[in-house]
C-alpha cells in the first residue's frame, strides 16, 4: 500500500492548484504563546488510503502579515503528516486555512486545502483532508483520472491478493500445529488412555489422532491449492497429509507438482524442495522401491544441504518401519557419516544387521554379523539410558549364551 501511495503522490505534483507566490516556506511549528487550541486529522489521498508523509500548514484568516499581502496568508506553522496519514497541531484560537503539501512539494503549490477551520481555546478540533472526495477527483485532468482508476484497480486487486495470503498463512499455522500433533500422537494416546492401557488400544488411539489431523490438513490444502495453485508450499503440505493417510498416488502427484513449481521459480525454496523429495522418498520406501527412495532422499539432501542429516535419518527410520533391513542399514551408514553423534542411527544399524545373525553348529552360540555388536555398543555409549538401552543390552547378552538345542517337556504328575 505504501508504494501505491508514494506513486500517487508523485502524480499529484503535476496537477496542483497554484498558491500565492508570497506564501512563506513551511517551517516547523513553534509553540504558540498565550491561549491555544488543538487540531488534528487524517489526510487521505485520492486512492482512498491514508497519505504517507507530507506537511499541513495552518494559515491564519484575517491576519495580514505585511504590506501588500492578503489577509489569509499568515502562516502560523507547519506540522508533519506521519506514516499513517495523521497530523496534529497546536495554535492560537482563530480561523485557519489548512494547506496540505506532498513530500518535497514547492511552497508555491499545494496538493489540497480546507477553508475556514475554526480552532477554539482549550478544545481539540478534528479536521480531515480528504483528497478522495468527488469534487477533488472530478477536477483532475483526464490523464490523471485514468491513472487514479488504474491505481484503484491495482489496490483492489492487491487487497484481494493480500486477503488470500492472510487466509493461506492462517491455514498454514493450523497445518503446522496439526503436523506436530500427528508426530506426538503416540504419546498423546498413551497419556489419554493411561499407563495401564493395552498397547493395541494405544496404537489404535494414536492412529485415530493421526487420521484426524492429516484429514484436516488435506481438507485445508485442497482448498488452498485451488485458491493459489502456484504456491509450492501448499502442495508440499498437501502431499505430506496424503502420505499420512496412505494416499500414495495422490501424494506422489502433489510432490511432483511442488518440484515442477520450484524448478520454474525465480526464487526456489530449498526447504520446500527438500520436503517434496523426502516425501517422495518415503513413498518409494514404503512401497518397496528401494533405489527410487535412495535417489529421492539424496535429492532432498542436495536441495537443502543443511538438513541432509535429517533426511538421511528419516530414510533409515522409514526403511525400519517398512521392514527393509538392508536398505535400513545402508541409510543408517549414510546418516552416521553425516552426523555420527545420533544414538538412534546406531540402533537402526544394529537392528538391521542383527537380522542376519547365524549360529555356530559346534558351540551353538549366536554369531553376530560384522558391525552389529559395534553398532549396538556405540548406541549404549551415546545413550546408556536411552529408550532402546534395555533391548540392546539383552541382545548383547544373548550373544554370550549358548542356544539350547533340545527342549524337554515337564512331566505331568
DADAMO-V429772 format. One record per residue. N is the residue number from 0. RES is the residue in one letter. SS is DSSP state (helix for helix, strand for strand, loop for the rest). PHI is phi in radians with two decimals (none if undefined). NEAR is the number of other C-alpha atoms within 10 Angstrom. Layout:
{{N,RES,SS,PHI,NEAR} {N,RES,SS,PHI,NEAR}}
This chain:
{{0,X,loop,none,12} {1,X,helix,-1.06,13} {2,X,helix,-1.13,9} {3,X,helix,-1.08,14} {4,X,helix,-1.07,22} {5,X,helix,-1.06,17} {6,X,helix,-1.11,11} {7,X,helix,-1.19,19} {8,X,helix,-1.04,22} {9,X,helix,-1.14,13} {10,X,helix,-1.17,14} {11,X,helix,-1.02,20} {12,X,loop,-1.11,18} {13,X,loop,-1.47,12} {14,X,loop,-2.36,14} {15,X,loop,-1.46,16} {16,X,strand,-1.37,13} {17,X,strand,-1.18,11} {18,X,loop,-1.80,14} {19,X,loop,-1.13,13} {20,X,loop,-1.07,9} {21,X,loop,-1.45,12} {22,X,loop,-1.07,16} {23,X,loop,-1.22,12} {24,X,loop,-1.11,12} {25,X,loop,-1.07,18} {26,X,loop,-2.31,14} {27,X,strand,-1.08,12} {28,X,loop,-1.19,17} {29,X,loop,-1.72,13} {30,X,loop,-1.12,12} {31,X,loop,-1.25,13} {32,X,loop,-1.72,8} {33,X,loop,1.45,9} {34,X,loop,-1.06,11} {35,X,loop,-2.43,18} {36,X,strand,-2.38,19} {37,X,strand,-2.02,18} {38,X,strand,-2.52,20} {39,X,strand,-2.61,15} {40,X,strand,3.13,17} {41,X,strand,-2.00,19} {42,X,strand,-1.72,29} {43,X,strand,-1.95,21} {44,X,loop,-1.46,24} {45,X,loop,-1.07,24} {46,X,loop,-1.40,21} {47,X,loop,1.65,15} {48,X,loop,-1.76,20} {49,X,strand,-1.01,22} {50,X,loop,-1.37,27} {51,X,loop,-1.66,22} {52,X,loop,1.59,22} {53,X,loop,1.76,21} {54,X,strand,-2.38,22} {55,X,strand,-2.10,27} {56,X,strand,-1.80,24} {57,X,strand,-1.88,28} {58,X,strand,-1.93,24} {59,X,strand,-1.22,26} {60,X,loop,-1.60,20} {61,X,loop,1.41,14} {62,X,loop,-2.22,17} {63,X,loop,-1.10,15} {64,X,loop,-1.88,14} {65,X,loop,3.05,10} {66,X,loop,-1.03,6} {67,X,loop,1.46,8} {68,X,loop,-1.73,14} {69,X,loop,-1.23,15} {70,X,loop,-1.20,14} {71,X,loop,-1.75,18} {72,X,loop,-2.00,23} {73,X,strand,-1.34,21} {74,X,strand,-1.42,24} {75,X,strand,-1.60,19} {76,X,strand,2.28,21} {77,X,strand,-2.29,22} {78,X,strand,-2.11,20} {79,X,strand,-1.57,21} {80,X,loop,-1.53,24} {81,X,loop,-1.43,17} {82,X,loop,-1.13,13} {83,X,loop,-1.72,15} {84,X,loop,1.48,20} {85,X,strand,-1.66,20} {86,X,strand,-2.38,21} {87,X,strand,-2.51,19} {88,X,strand,-2.50,21} {89,X,strand,-2.23,20} {90,X,strand,-2.43,24} {91,X,loop,-1.18,19} {92,X,loop,-1.00,18} {93,X,strand,2.83,17} {94,X,strand,-1.90,19} {95,X,strand,-2.27,25} {96,X,strand,-1.84,21} {97,X,strand,-1.64,21} {98,X,strand,-2.09,21} {99,X,strand,-1.76,25} {100,X,strand,-2.19,26} {101,X,loop,-1.27,23} {102,X,loop,-0.96,16} {103,X,loop,1.40,11} {104,X,loop,-1.26,18} {105,X,loop,-1.10,12} {106,X,loop,-1.31,16} {107,X,loop,-1.64,16} {108,X,strand,-2.28,20} {109,X,strand,-2.58,20} {110,X,loop,-1.44,21} {111,X,strand,-2.89,20} {112,X,strand,-2.66,17} {113,X,strand,-2.26,15} {114,X,strand,-1.59,12} {115,X,strand,0.88,14} {116,X,strand,-1.71,19} {117,X,strand,-1.62,17} {118,X,strand,-1.94,21} {119,X,loop,-1.83,18} {120,X,loop,-1.08,15} {121,X,loop,1.31,12} {122,X,loop,-2.00,12} {123,X,strand,-1.95,16} {124,X,strand,-1.63,17} {125,X,strand,-1.75,13} {126,X,loop,-2.48,17} {127,X,loop,-1.46,17} {128,X,strand,-2.09,21} {129,X,strand,-1.90,21} {130,X,loop,-1.49,22} {131,X,loop,-1.67,16} {132,X,loop,-1.13,14} {133,X,helix,-1.03,10} {134,X,helix,-1.14,9} {135,X,helix,-1.22,12} {136,X,helix,-1.13,16} {137,X,helix,-1.09,11} {138,X,loop,-1.43,11} {139,X,loop,-1.26,16} {140,X,loop,-1.04,11} {141,X,helix,-0.99,11} {142,X,helix,-1.09,8} {143,X,helix,-1.29,17} {144,X,helix,-1.07,15} {145,X,helix,-1.10,12} {146,X,helix,-1.08,13} {147,X,helix,-1.13,18} {148,X,helix,-1.08,13} {149,X,helix,-1.10,13} {150,X,helix,-1.15,18} {151,X,helix,-1.09,17} {152,X,helix,-1.11,13} {153,X,helix,-1.05,14} {154,X,helix,-1.12,18} {155,X,helix,-1.08,12} {156,X,helix,-1.12,12} {157,X,helix,-1.14,13} {158,X,helix,-1.11,13} {159,X,helix,-1.11,12} {160,X,helix,-1.11,13} {161,X,helix,-1.12,12} {162,X,helix,-1.16,12} {163,X,helix,-1.08,15} {164,X,helix,-1.06,15} {165,X,helix,-1.02,12} {166,X,helix,-1.16,13} {167,X,helix,-1.10,21} {168,X,helix,-1.12,13} {169,X,helix,-1.10,11} {170,X,helix,-1.14,17} {171,X,helix,-1.14,19} {172,X,helix,-1.14,11} {173,X,helix,-1.11,15} {174,X,helix,-1.07,23} {175,X,helix,-1.00,12} {176,X,helix,-1.20,13} {177,X,helix,-1.09,21} {178,X,helix,-1.10,19} {179,X,helix,-1.08,11} {180,X,helix,-1.13,18} {181,X,helix,-1.16,21} {182,X,helix,-1.13,15} {183,X,loop,-1.76,14} {184,X,helix,-1.06,22} {185,X,helix,-1.11,19} {186,X,helix,-1.14,12} {187,X,helix,-1.12,17} {188,X,helix,-1.11,20} {189,X,helix,-1.11,19} {190,X,helix,-1.16,12} {191,X,helix,-1.18,13} {192,X,helix,-1.53,13} {193,X,loop,1.69,11} {194,X,loop,-1.13,10} {195,X,loop,-1.53,8} {196,X,loop,-1.18,13} {197,X,loop,-1.19,11} {198,X,helix,-1.01,11} {199,X,helix,-1.08,9} {200,X,helix,-1.21,13} {201,X,helix,-1.14,23} {202,X,helix,-1.09,15} {203,X,helix,-1.15,13} {204,X,helix,-1.15,19} {205,X,helix,-1.10,22} {206,X,helix,-1.09,16} {207,X,helix,-1.18,14} {208,X,helix,-1.08,21} {209,X,helix,-1.06,23} {210,X,helix,-1.07,18} {211,X,helix,-1.08,15} {212,X,helix,-1.17,23} {213,X,helix,-1.19,24} {214,X,helix,-1.16,18} {215,X,helix,-1.12,16} {216,X,helix,-1.07,26} {217,X,helix,-1.05,21} {218,X,helix,-1.07,12} {219,X,helix,-1.13,19} {220,X,helix,-1.32,25} {221,X,helix,-1.12,16} {222,X,helix,-1.15,15} {223,X,helix,-1.31,22} {224,X,helix,-1.18,18} {225,X,helix,-1.25,10} {226,X,helix,-1.32,13} {227,X,loop,-2.48,16} {228,X,loop,-1.23,15} {229,X,loop,-1.67,15} {230,X,loop,-1.65,16} {231,X,helix,-1.11,25} {232,X,helix,-1.08,23} {233,X,helix,-1.17,26} {234,X,helix,-1.16,29} {235,X,helix,-1.13,26} {236,X,helix,-1.21,30} {237,X,helix,-1.09,27} {238,X,helix,-1.07,31} {239,X,helix,-1.08,28} {240,X,helix,-1.14,27} {241,X,helix,-1.15,22} {242,X,helix,-1.12,21} {243,X,helix,-1.05,20} {244,X,loop,-1.61,17} {245,X,loop,1.08,14} {246,X,loop,-1.63,14} {247,X,helix,-1.18,21} {248,X,helix,-1.14,12} {249,X,helix,-1.13,13} {250,X,helix,-1.13,26} {251,X,helix,-1.05,22} {252,X,helix,-1.07,13} {253,X,helix,-1.13,24} {254,X,helix,-1.18,27} {255,X,helix,-1.20,18} {256,X,helix,-1.10,20} {257,X,helix,-0.99,25} {258,X,helix,-1.16,21} {259,X,helix,-1.14,13} {260,X,helix,-1.10,19} {261,X,helix,-1.18,20} {262,X,helix,-1.14,13} {263,X,loop,-1.76,9} {264,X,loop,-1.50,12} {265,X,loop,-1.29,8} {266,X,loop,-2.30,8} {267,X,loop,-1.10,15} {268,X,loop,-1.92,15} {269,X,helix,-0.96,18} {270,X,helix,-1.10,17} {271,X,helix,-1.23,23} {272,X,helix,-1.08,27} {273,X,helix,-1.10,26} {274,X,helix,-1.09,25} {275,X,helix,-1.17,31} {276,X,helix,-1.16,29} {277,X,helix,-1.18,28} {278,X,helix,-1.10,29} {279,X,helix,-1.09,28} {280,X,helix,-1.03,29} {281,X,helix,-1.12,26} {282,X,helix,-1.04,23} {283,X,helix,-1.11,23} {284,X,helix,-1.13,28} {285,X,helix,-1.32,21} {286,X,loop,-1.88,12} {287,X,loop,1.38,14} {288,X,loop,-1.68,13} {289,X,helix,-1.09,18} {290,X,helix,-1.13,13} {291,X,helix,-1.09,16} {292,X,helix,-1.14,25} {293,X,helix,-1.03,21} {294,X,helix,-1.12,15} {295,X,helix,-1.18,25} {296,X,helix,-1.15,30} {297,X,helix,-1.09,22} {298,X,helix,-1.12,20} {299,X,helix,-1.08,28} {300,X,helix,-1.16,23} {301,X,helix,-1.24,16} {302,X,helix,-1.22,20} {303,X,loop,-2.35,18} {304,X,helix,-0.98,16} {305,X,helix,-1.13,12} {306,X,helix,-1.97,16} {307,X,helix,-1.01,22} {308,X,helix,-1.07,19} {309,X,helix,-1.11,16} {310,X,helix,-1.12,27} {311,X,helix,-1.17,28} {312,X,helix,-1.10,24} {313,X,helix,-1.06,20} {314,X,helix,-1.04,28} {315,X,helix,-1.11,28} {316,X,helix,-1.12,19} {317,X,helix,-1.15,21} {318,X,helix,-1.10,27} {319,X,helix,-1.08,23} {320,X,helix,-1.17,13} {321,X,loop,-1.59,16} {322,X,loop,1.03,15} {323,X,loop,-1.91,17} {324,X,helix,-1.06,22} {325,X,helix,-1.09,17} {326,X,helix,-1.15,23} {327,X,helix,-1.08,28} {328,X,helix,-1.14,23} {329,X,helix,-1.09,18} {330,X,helix,-1.17,27} {331,X,helix,-1.10,28} {332,X,helix,-1.08,20} {333,X,helix,-1.14,19} {334,X,helix,-1.19,24} {335,X,helix,-1.12,20} {336,X,helix,-1.10,12} {337,X,helix,-1.40,15} {338,X,loop,-2.63,15} {339,X,loop,-1.38,13} {340,X,loop,-1.92,14} {341,X,loop,-1.77,16} {342,X,helix,-0.96,20} {343,X,helix,-1.00,21} {344,X,helix,-1.15,29} {345,X,helix,-1.27,26} {346,X,helix,-1.10,23} {347,X,helix,-1.11,25} {348,X,helix,-1.14,29} {349,X,helix,-1.06,28} {350,X,helix,-1.09,20} {351,X,helix,-1.23,23} {352,X,helix,-1.30,21} {353,X,helix,-1.07,20} {354,X,loop,-1.21,13} {355,X,loop,-1.80,14} {356,X,loop,-1.11,13} {357,X,strand,-2.09,13} {358,X,strand,-2.28,14} {359,X,loop,-1.27,11} {360,X,loop,-1.15,8} {361,X,loop,-1.56,6} {362,X,loop,-1.58,10} {363,X,loop,1.02,14} {364,X,strand,-1.84,17} {365,X,strand,-1.29,17} {366,X,strand,-2.00,15} {367,X,loop,-1.30,18} {368,X,loop,-1.21,14} {369,X,loop,-0.97,13} {370,X,loop,1.57,13} {371,X,helix,-1.19,23} {372,X,helix,-1.07,19} {373,X,helix,-1.08,13} {374,X,helix,-1.15,21} {375,X,helix,-1.14,27} {376,X,helix,-1.13,20} {377,X,helix,-1.15,19} {378,X,helix,-1.03,26} {379,X,helix,-1.15,20} {380,X,helix,-1.11,13} {381,X,helix,-1.44,14} {382,X,loop,-2.44,15} {383,X,loop,-1.04,16} {384,X,loop,-2.04,11} {385,X,loop,-1.19,15} {386,X,loop,-1.11,10} {387,X,loop,-1.89,16} {388,X,helix,-1.07,18} {389,X,helix,-1.09,12} {390,X,helix,-1.07,12} {391,X,helix,-1.12,22} {392,X,helix,-1.08,14} {393,X,helix,-1.14,10} {394,X,helix,-1.15,15} {395,X,helix,-1.10,15} {396,X,helix,-1.12,10} {397,X,helix,-1.11,13} {398,X,loop,-1.29,16} {399,X,loop,-1.70,11} {400,X,loop,-1.81,12} {401,X,strand,-1.58,13} {402,X,loop,-1.42,14} {403,X,loop,-1.07,8} {404,X,loop,-1.75,6} {405,X,loop,-2.28,6} {406,X,loop,-2.41,6} {407,X,loop,-1.88,5} {408,X,loop,-1.26,6} {409,X,loop,-1.22,6} {410,X,loop,-1.21,5} {411,X,loop,-1.38,4} {412,X,loop,-1.50,3}}
